[in-house]
Amino acid sequence: MTSPADPATSASSQPVTPAVRGALTRYRVIAYVVGVMLLLLVFVAMPLKYFADSPGAVNVIGPLHGFLYMVYLLATFDLFRRVRWSFPRLIMMALAGTIPFLSFYAERKTTHELLGH
């Protein structure tokens, strides 16, 4: 018989330290923000620019998403460094901020792996 999972440990049986938990929280927040900004850029601003000849939204959302993506990369690297994941995992997590909806999936998978929920 197996014992119930301890919420203070990760799926890899390493304890989730307060530093890892803080890095995960920062990563989760910025993953959602970048994901929403990318959806606004791709599904609202870009159609407005090309179908309504109104580039104003792209001129605001595009640079904002670019800046927030840099923050996302920093948060991703911070979490990667604290958890000591593989380099390919870092690359996949970093690319998740460039494909619509993928940052939401990556955030859920990462959270589930570290916290078990």
C-alpha positions as CSV (number, residue, x, y, z in Angstrom):
1,M,0.0,0.0,0.0
2,T,1.3,3.4,-0.8
3,S,1.1,6.4,1.4
4,P,-0.7,9.6,0.4
5,A,1.4,12.2,-1.4
6,D,2.9,14.8,0.8
7,P,2.0,18.3,-0.6
8,A,5.3,19.6,0.6
9,T,7.3,17.4,-1.8
10,S,7.4,17.4,-5.6
11,A,6.7,14.5,-7.9
12,S,10.5,13.9,-8.1
13,S,10.5,13.4,-4.2
14,Q,12.5,16.6,-3.6
15,P,11.0,18.9,-1.1
16,V,9.5,22.1,-2.5
17,T,11.4,24.8,-0.6
18,P,10.0,28.3,0.0
19,A,12.4,29.6,-2.7
20,V,11.0,27.1,-5.3
21,R,7.4,27.9,-4.2
22,G,8.1,31.6,-4.7
23,A,9.7,31.1,-8.1
24,L,6.8,28.9,-9.1
25,T,4.3,31.6,-8.0
26,R,6.1,34.2,-10.0
27,Y,6.3,31.9,-13.0
28,R,2.6,31.0,-12.8
29,V,1.5,34.7,-12.7
30,I,3.7,35.8,-15.6
31,A,2.7,32.7,-17.7
32,Y,-0.9,33.7,-17.4
33,V,-0.2,37.4,-18.2
34,V,2.0,36.6,-21.2
35,G,-0.6,34.0,-22.4
36,V,-3.4,36.5,-22.2
37,M,-1.3,39.2,-23.9
38,L,-0.4,36.8,-26.7
39,L,-4.0,35.9,-27.2
40,L,-5.0,39.6,-27.4
41,L,-2.2,40.2,-29.9
42,V,-3.0,37.3,-32.2
43,F,-6.8,37.3,-32.0
44,V,-7.6,41.0,-31.5
45,A,-4.8,43.3,-32.4
46,M,-3.5,41.5,-35.5
47,P,-7.0,41.1,-37.1
48,L,-7.7,44.8,-36.4
49,K,-4.4,45.8,-38.1
50,Y,-4.9,43.7,-41.2
51,F,-8.6,43.6,-41.7
52,A,-9.7,47.0,-40.3
53,D,-6.6,48.9,-41.2
54,S,-6.2,49.9,-37.5
55,P,-2.7,49.3,-36.2
56,G,-3.2,51.1,-32.9
57,A,-3.8,47.9,-30.9
58,V,-0.7,46.2,-32.3
59,N,1.4,49.3,-31.5
60,V,0.4,49.0,-27.9
61,I,0.0,45.3,-27.3
62,G,3.0,44.2,-29.4
63,P,5.7,46.0,-27.4
64,L,3.9,45.3,-24.1
65,H,3.8,41.6,-24.9
66,G,7.5,41.7,-25.9
67,F,8.5,43.3,-22.6
68,L,6.3,40.9,-20.6
69,Y,7.8,38.0,-22.5
70,M,11.3,39.1,-21.3
71,V,9.9,39.0,-17.8
72,Y,8.5,35.5,-18.5
73,L,11.9,34.4,-19.7
74,L,13.5,35.6,-16.4
75,A,10.9,33.9,-14.3
76,T,11.2,30.7,-16.3
77,F,15.0,30.8,-15.9
78,D,14.7,31.4,-12.2
79,L,12.4,28.4,-11.7
80,F,14.6,26.3,-13.9
81,R,17.7,27.2,-11.9
82,R,16.0,26.5,-8.6
83,V,14.5,23.2,-9.6
84,R,17.6,22.1,-11.7
85,W,15.7,20.9,-14.7
86,S,17.3,19.9,-18.0
87,F,18.3,22.5,-20.6
88,P,15.7,21.1,-23.1
89,R,13.0,21.6,-20.5
90,L,14.1,25.3,-20.2
91,I,13.9,25.7,-23.9
92,M,10.4,24.2,-24.1
93,M,9.1,26.3,-21.2
94,A,10.6,29.4,-22.8
95,L,9.0,28.7,-26.2
96,A,5.6,28.2,-24.5
97,G,5.3,32.0,-24.3
98,T,5.4,32.3,-28.1
99,I,2.6,29.9,-29.1
100,P,-1.1,30.9,-28.2
101,F,-2.5,28.8,-25.4
102,L,0.7,26.9,-24.8
103,S,1.8,29.0,-21.8
104,F,-1.4,27.9,-20.0
105,Y,-0.7,24.3,-20.6
106,A,3.0,24.6,-19.6
107,E,2.0,26.4,-16.4
108,R,-0.5,23.7,-15.4
109,K,2.0,20.9,-16.2
110,T,4.8,22.6,-14.3
111,T,2.5,23.2,-11.3
112,H,1.2,19.7,-11.3
113,E,4.7,18.3,-11.5
114,L,6.0,20.4,-8.6
115,L,3.0,20.5,-6.3
116,G,1.1,17.4,-7.4
117,H,-2.2,19.3,-8.1
